[in-house]
Amino acid sequence: MLLPDMLRKSKQAGRIAMQAGLAMKQLNNRTTLPISKDTFITLFLILILVLMFFPLMVTFNDILTRIVVNLVI
Protein backbone atom coordinates (compact mmCIF):
# COMPACT_ATOMS: atom_id res chain seq x y z
CA MET A 1 0.00 0.00 0.00
CA LEU A 2 2.81 2.38 0.76
CA LEU A 3 4.61 1.83 -2.56
CA PRO A 4 1.67 2.80 -4.86
CA ASP A 5 1.13 6.01 -2.86
CA MET A 6 4.79 6.95 -3.26
CA LEU A 7 4.65 6.22 -7.01
CA ARG A 8 1.51 8.30 -7.39
CA LYS A 9 3.08 11.24 -5.53
CA SER A 10 6.28 11.03 -7.58
CA LYS A 11 4.24 11.00 -10.81
CA GLN A 12 2.31 14.05 -9.64
CA ALA A 13 5.56 15.81 -8.72
CA GLY A 14 6.95 14.97 -12.15
CA ARG A 15 3.87 16.40 -13.88
CA ILE A 16 4.04 19.56 -11.80
CA ALA A 17 7.71 20.00 -12.63
CA MET A 18 7.01 19.45 -16.34
CA GLN A 19 4.18 21.99 -16.29
CA ALA A 20 6.40 24.51 -14.52
CA GLY A 21 9.11 23.96 -17.14
CA LEU A 22 6.63 24.47 -19.97
CA ALA A 23 5.32 27.62 -18.29
CA MET A 24 8.85 29.00 -18.07
CA LYS A 25 9.52 28.24 -21.74
CA GLN A 26 6.30 29.98 -22.74
CA LEU A 27 7.22 32.97 -20.60
CA ASN A 28 10.66 33.15 -22.22
CA ASN A 29 9.11 32.93 -25.69
CA ARG A 30 6.76 35.79 -24.88
CA THR A 31 9.59 38.03 -23.78
CA THR A 32 11.68 37.42 -26.93
CA LEU A 33 8.78 37.56 -29.38
CA PRO A 34 8.01 41.30 -29.14
CA ILE A 35 11.66 42.16 -29.81
CA SER A 36 11.68 40.27 -33.09
CA LYS A 37 8.23 41.61 -33.89
CA ASP A 38 9.41 45.20 -33.32
CA THR A 39 12.45 44.57 -35.52
CA PHE A 40 10.25 43.18 -38.28
CA ILE A 41 7.87 46.15 -38.09
CA THR A 42 10.79 48.61 -38.21
CA LEU A 43 12.37 46.92 -41.24
CA PHE A 44 8.97 46.68 -42.94
CA LEU A 45 8.31 50.41 -42.47
CA ILE A 46 11.77 51.29 -43.82
CA LEU A 47 11.09 49.10 -46.87
CA ILE A 48 7.75 50.83 -47.43
CA LEU A 49 9.36 54.27 -47.28
CA VAL A 50 12.12 53.26 -49.71
CA LEU A 51 9.62 51.78 -52.15
CA MET A 52 7.49 54.92 -51.93
CA PHE A 53 10.54 57.10 -52.62
CA PHE A 54 11.66 55.29 -55.80
CA PRO A 55 8.82 56.48 -58.07
CA LEU A 56 9.41 60.06 -56.97
CA MET A 57 13.12 59.74 -57.70
CA VAL A 58 12.47 58.27 -61.16
CA THR A 59 9.97 61.01 -61.99
CA PHE A 60 12.40 63.73 -60.86
CA ASN A 61 15.16 62.12 -62.91
CA ASP A 62 12.92 62.03 -65.99
CA ILE A 63 11.95 65.70 -65.58
CA LEU A 64 15.60 66.75 -65.21
CA THR A 65 16.55 64.71 -68.26
CA ARG A 66 13.86 66.37 -70.37
CA ILE A 67 14.94 69.83 -69.22
CA VAL A 68 18.60 69.16 -70.03
CA VAL A 69 17.77 67.61 -73.41
CA ASN A 70 15.59 70.62 -74.33
CA LEU A 71 18.36 73.05 -73.33
CA VAL A 72 20.99 71.25 -75.38
CA ILE A 73 18.85 70.98 -78.49
Secondary structure by P-SEA (a helix, b strand, c coil): caaaaaaaaaaaaaaaaaaaaaaaaaaaaaaaaaaaaaaaaaaaaaaaaaaaaaaaaaaaaaaaaaaaaaaac
